[in-house]
Amino acid sequence: MASPFLRFSVLIQKYRTPLLLVGCGGVFSANIFYHVFPDHTYRKVYQAWHKGQPARLSEKLSNLFQEVLKDCAVNSPDNFHAFAAFGFHPVGAGIPWPPSGTLIGIPANFNSTTDDPSGITNRTILVNGKEVEWDSELGTTLKNSLVFSPEAQKFAIAREVVRLGAGGPVIHAAVAPACIAGACVYNVALKQIFGLHAGSIILRACVNVFALSLGAISYVFASDALSQWLDYSSDRRAASLSSNYANGGVEFYDKILSRNRTLRALMGPKGEELYAPSGNLFPSHLLKLSHAPYTSRRDGILNLLKKEKI
């Protein structure tokens, strides 16, 4: 009588294609799920709260958001929605084609101006368990890095609008299924090339492990490469709207770098682990750098300004 392992192997071999399709579809669905229902998933994570209630987006930021949608000439502006998010720069999720549309979170500090930084200074920020003193030298530097001009605010929002409008979440969600399918192709091709289908089970197992490892490595590099391509593409498209947007993009990244350098100083050893002296983020590990460096993104916009003179 055949062992359970052999029976399982025969079953997998027999229904290999349907199982592959189901597996790839399941992984894609899991990756895209929170983008399909952003109001019930993404918003619950990033929603800002005030006195126990969800914070409302100010009229100023609502009008700014509508201006950006008009400048970006989106095909379905009714499918783009904004909400008040915590943090210090816009975030976004969703797909513009389903009825649920997209959600873009705009932070409270976008209400602030140089003359009225109340959207920042009336918030308590703890660094290493200590409240930031806004009147101190580092506190003043941090406060200044969180105040953006209208042009920088519009660029930051436009960057999210064009990324979501181009289907960035869908493209990114397709990476894992593609790598799974690629691993299966590696597996079958290697076994056919070396005639292992009727060979030793140990050799077949080694090929399986090798194919899975190759698929995992492909996923890490492909996911990071796609994330960086989407970052650069979104920046370029947002900056190409006008010279105001491009200059706003330069200011936006300059201030992010300034903020990170200030946090590096405030956080001590922990900050040195998270932030480079330039203000870029250190990768979580040697093979992982999900997002493009802020210095490169800023320099890309500067090059665009010089090249196209927009």
C-alpha positions in Angstrom: 0.0 0.0 0.0 1.3 3.4 -1.0 2.3 5.7 1.8 0.2 8.8 2.5 3.1 11.0 1.3 3.2 9.2 -2.1 -0.6 9.5 -2.4 -0.4 13.2 -1.6 2.4 13.6 -4.2 0.3 11.8 -6.9 -2.7 14.0 -6.0 -0.6 17.2 -6.3 0.8 16.0 -9.6 -2.6 15.2 -11.0 -4.2 18.5 -10.1 -1.1 20.6 -10.3 -2.6 23.3 -12.6 -5.9 23.9 -10.8 -4.1 24.0 -7.4 -1.6 26.5 -8.8 -4.4 28.7 -10.1 -6.2 28.5 -6.8 -3.1 29.2 -4.8 -2.1 32.2 -7.0 -5.7 33.5 -6.8 -5.8 33.1 -3.1 -2.5 35.0 -2.6 -3.6 37.8 -4.9 -6.9 38.1 -3.1 -5.2 38.2 0.3 -2.9 41.0 -0.9 -5.6 43.1 -2.6 -8.3 42.5 0.1 -7.8 45.7 2.1 -7.5 47.8 -1.1 -10.9 46.5 -2.2 -12.6 47.5 1.1 -10.4 50.4 2.2 -13.1 52.0 4.3 -13.4 48.9 6.5 -9.7 48.0 6.7 -7.2 50.8 5.8 -9.3 53.6 7.4 -9.6 51.8 10.7 -5.8 51.6 10.9 -4.9 55.1 9.9 -8.0 57.1 11.1 -7.1 60.1 13.3 -9.1 60.4 16.5 -10.0 63.5 18.6 -11.6 63.2 22.1 -12.7 59.6 21.4 -14.3 60.4 18.0 -13.0 60.0 14.5 -11.4 63.3 13.5 -13.0 65.2 10.6 -11.1 66.5 7.7 -11.0 70.3 7.8 -12.7 72.3 5.1 -9.4 73.7 4.0 -7.9 70.3 3.4 -11.1 69.1 1.7 -10.9 72.0 -0.8 -7.2 71.3 -1.3 -7.9 67.7 -2.0 -10.5 68.7 -4.7 -8.0 71.0 -6.3 -5.5 68.2 -6.6 -8.1 65.9 -8.1 -8.8 68.6 -10.7 -5.2 69.2 -11.4 -4.6 65.4 -11.8 -7.6 65.2 -14.2 -8.7 61.9 -12.7 -11.4 60.2 -14.7 -13.7 59.4 -11.8 -13.2 62.0 -9.0 -16.2 60.7 -7.1 -14.2 57.4 -6.4 -11.5 59.3 -4.6 -12.2 60.1 -1.0 -10.1 61.8 1.7 -10.1 61.4 5.5 -8.2 62.7 8.5 -5.3 60.5 9.2 -2.7 60.3 11.9 1.0 60.7 11.0 2.8 63.5 9.2 2.3 62.9 5.5 -0.5 61.5 3.3 -1.2 57.8 2.9 -3.5 56.0 0.5 -5.1 52.7 -0.4 -7.8 51.4 -2.6 -8.6 50.9 -6.3 -10.5 53.6 -8.3 -12.6 51.2 -10.4 -14.8 49.4 -7.8 -17.6 51.3 -6.1 -15.6 51.4 -2.8 -13.0 53.6 -4.6 -9.8 54.9 -3.0 -9.1 56.5 0.3 -6.3 59.0 0.9 -5.5 60.0 4.5 -4.4 63.6 5.0 -2.6 64.4 8.3 -3.5 67.2 10.7 -0.2 69.0 10.3 -1.3 70.0 6.8 -3.6 72.5 8.5 -0.6 74.2 9.9 1.3 77.2 8.5 4.4 79.0 9.5 2.3 81.7 11.2 -0.1 79.2 12.8 1.6 75.8 13.7 -1.3 74.9 16.1 -1.9 71.6 14.1 1.5 70.5 15.3 2.2 72.2 18.6 -1.2 71.2 20.1 -0.2 67.5 19.7 1.8 65.5 22.2 4.6 63.7 20.6 6.7 61.2 22.7 10.2 60.3 21.7 11.8 57.6 23.9 9.0 58.1 26.3 9.6 61.9 26.7 7.4 64.6 25.4 9.0 66.8 22.6 9.6 70.3 23.8 8.5 72.5 20.9 10.4 75.5 22.2 13.8 73.7 22.3 16.3 73.8 19.4 15.5 70.3 18.2 11.8 70.8 18.9 11.8 74.0 16.7 13.6 72.2 13.9 11.1 69.3 14.1 8.2 71.7 14.0 9.6 73.5 11.0 10.1 70.2 9.2 6.4 69.4 9.7 5.0 72.7 8.2 4.6 72.4 4.4 3.7 75.0 1.9 0.5 74.6 -0.1 2.6 73.5 -3.1 4.3 70.8 -1.1 1.0 69.6 0.4 -0.5 69.4 -3.1 2.4 67.4 -4.4 2.2 64.9 -1.5 -1.5 64.4 -2.1 -1.1 64.2 -5.9 1.6 61.5 -5.4 -1.0 59.3 -3.8 -3.7 60.1 -6.3 -1.6 59.2 -9.3 -0.3 56.0 -7.6 -3.7 54.7 -6.8 -5.2 56.0 -10.1 -2.7 53.9 -12.0 -3.6 50.8 -10.1 -0.4 50.6 -8.1 -1.9 48.3 -5.4 -3.1 45.8 -8.1 0.3 45.7 -9.7 2.0 45.2 -6.4 -0.4 42.5 -5.4 0.4 40.5 -8.6 4.1 40.1 -7.6 3.6 37.2 -5.2 1.3 35.1 -7.5 3.8 35.7 -10.3 6.7 34.5 -8.2 4.7 31.4 -7.0 3.9 30.6 -10.7 7.6 31.1 -11.5 8.7 28.8 -8.8 6.4 26.1 -10.2 7.8 26.6 -13.7 11.4 26.4 -12.3 10.4 23.2 -10.5 8.9 21.5 -13.6 11.6 22.7 -16.0 14.5 21.5 -13.8 12.9 18.1 -13.3 12.3 17.7 -17.0 15.8 18.9 -18.0 17.5 16.5 -15.6 14.9 13.7 -16.0 14.0 13.6 -12.3 10.3 12.8 -12.6 11.0 9.1 -12.3 14.2 9.5 -10.3 15.1 9.6 -6.6 12.6 11.2 -4.3 15.5 12.8 -2.5 16.6 14.6 -5.6 13.1 15.7 -6.4 12.8 17.1 -2.9 16.1 19.0 -3.3 14.7 20.5 -6.6 11.5 21.5 -4.8 13.5 23.2 -2.1 15.7 25.0 -4.6 12.7 26.1 -6.7 10.9 27.4 -3.6 14.0 29.3 -2.4 14.5 30.8 -5.9 10.8 31.9 -5.9 11.2 33.5 -2.4 14.3 35.4 -3.4 12.6 36.5 -6.7 9.7 37.8 -4.6 12.0 39.8 -2.3 13.8 41.5 -5.1 10.8 41.9 -7.5 8.7 43.4 -4.7 11.3 45.9 -3.7 12.1 46.8 -7.3 8.4 47.3 -8.1 7.9 49.4 -4.9 10.8 51.7 -5.9 9.5 51.9 -9.5 6.1 52.9 -8.3 7.7 55.5 -6.0 9.7 57.1 -8.7 6.8 56.9 -11.2 4.4 58.5 -8.8 6.8 61.3 -8.0 7.6 62.0 -11.7 3.9 62.1 -12.7 3.0 64.4 -9.8 5.9 66.7 -10.4 5.1 66.9 -14.1 1.8 68.5 -13.4 3.4 71.9 -13.1 6.5 73.7 -11.8 4.6 74.5 -8.6 4.1 70.8 -8.0 7.7 70.0 -8.8 9.1 72.6 -6.5 6.6 71.4 -3.9 8.0 67.9 -4.3 11.6 69.1 -3.7 10.4 71.0 -0.5 8.4 67.9 0.6 11.4 65.6 0.5 13.8 68.1 1.9 11.5 68.4 5.0 11.1 64.7 5.3 14.9 64.4 5.4 15.1 67.2 7.9 12.5 65.5 10.1 14.3 62.2 10.0 17.6 63.8 10.9 16.0 65.5 13.8 14.4 62.3 15.0 17.7 60.6 14.7 19.2 63.2 17.1 16.2 63.0 19.5 16.0 59.2 19.6 19.7 58.6 20.3 21.0 55.1 19.6 17.6 53.9 18.4 17.4 56.8 16.0 20.8 55.9 14.6 19.5 52.4 13.9 16.5 53.7 12.0 17.8 56.8 10.2 20.9 57.5 8.2 22.8 60.8 8.7 21.3 62.0 5.4 17.8 61.4 6.7 17.1 58.3 4.6 15.6 55.2 6.3 17.9 52.3 6.9 16.6 49.0 5.3 15.0 46.5 7.7 17.6 44.0 6.7 20.4 43.5 4.1 18.1 42.2 1.3 15.1 44.5 2.0 14.7 48.1 0.9 11.0 48.5 0.1 11.0 52.1 -0.8 13.2 54.4 -2.8 15.6 56.6 -0.7 14.2 60.1 -0.1 17.4 61.7 -1.4 17.0 59.9 -4.7 13.4 60.9 -5.0 14.2 64.5 -4.3 17.1 64.5 -6.8 14.9 62.9 -9.4 12.5 65.8 -9.2 15.4 68.3 -9.3 16.6 66.5 -12.5 13.2 66.7 -13.9 13.1 70.5 -13.3 16.4 70.9 -15.0 15.7 68.7 -17.9 12.2 69.7 -18.8 12.3 73.2 -17.2 8.7 72.7 -16.0 
